[in-house]
Amino acid sequence: MIWTILWIVLIIWLLGFIFNIVGGIIHILLVVAAAILIYKFLVKRS
């Protein structure tokens, strides 16, 4: 589930750069997705 969300946000973020429609919301979503991924990774390890 988290990987699907991460990939979708990453693709939208890259499309924003390609079409020069970079919005703050996409960057915030990317940061949130990365933070969740790191949190899941750290919880799994401990």
Summary of the structure (lengths in Angstrom):
residues: 46
radius of gyration: 12.0
end to end distance: 20.6
largest distance: 41.0
contacts: 103
relative contact order: 0.17
helix: 85%
strand: 0%
